[in-house]
Amino acid sequence: MIFFKKNKNNKNLKKKYKPINLNLFTINFTKTAISSILHRISGVSVFLSFGFFLWILDLSLSSEKEFNYIHQLIFTTILIKIILWIITTVFFYHIIFGLRHILIDFNFSSEDLKTANKTANISFFIVIVISIILGIYLW
């Protein structure tokens, strides 16, 4: 695709060829880019799952019978445990990486690529540890 631009004399001038790459699988993302994209996705997931948690809270606070039912449902049903583990892991991911972004915004961490990769690795490690602890607690 070649773009043309007119000069003062109304003559067409050739511009440089600008390739457009729409295949995201050919782009090599850095860890910081992946963590940023996942942070946005986790934010949407937390927002969408907020209604689920409010519904569980409403049921558990309505009566003792409903509380016992919810408690039994969470701690005996494997599918509910997995869903709860995924949602809480995503929630903690969003919190940890949100704190990372806040620390970078307030200049507690430099913005060069080396430091950004270190903080992303540390944040990923913290999220993995929290996820394992949540898994142990739920099972």
Secondary structure, DSSP 4 states (H G I P E B T S, - for coil): ---EEE-TTS-EEEPPP------GGGS---HHHHHHHHHHHHHHHHHHHHHHHHHHHHHHHH-HHHHHHHHHHHHH-HHHHHHHHHHHHHHHHHHHHHHHHHHHHTTSS--SHHHHHHHHHHHHHHHHHHHHHHHHHH-
